[in-house]
Amino acid sequence: MLSYEGLFLEEDAVELIRSFEIEHLPKVNDEIHCTFKYHPKNNEIFNEIVGNYFEIYLIGYGCDGLNSGFQILLPDELKQYYINYDEQNPNILKIPHITVSLAEGASASNTKNLVFKSLKNPIKLTCRFGYWIKGEDREYLSYEPYRICTLKQSFR
């Protein structure tokens, strides 16, 4: 099952981000990414851009002792794909962000609540659009098109 889709940072970018992180919390997020949609519906799966590389900018940093993360600026070509709306107010998009580290017991989903302070100089990174897949026995990152299943029932 496709759990979420978004931009994923590769190892060299992760090391760079960690060097700019002001407060290192004990737990590093497994796959540093910017979620574009959690549990996307079939019409929200973007196979046309999966696997492609994009440049983003880190433009703000926030940490509240539980979550540490960066606000990002998406390129214009990706803005139409960013459909990560707030659960409480479905008319408002969440600020595009990435979670870098967490305190024990904290949830990465709360990074959206941070107050991001502007960075003096934006930091350019390259990342890749992909899918986080959760199967019954494993979870993994995929840069391959997702096979959209349609259910057709026949009645006799």
Salt bridges, closest charged atoms under 4 A:
GLU21 OE1 - ARG18 NH1 2.64
GLU21 OE1 - HIS24 ND1 2.90
GLU44 OE2 - LYS37 NZ 3.94
GLU55 OE2 - LYS124 NZ 3.77
ASP76 OD1 - LYS79 NZ 3.07
GLU87 OE2 - LYS94 NZ 2.69
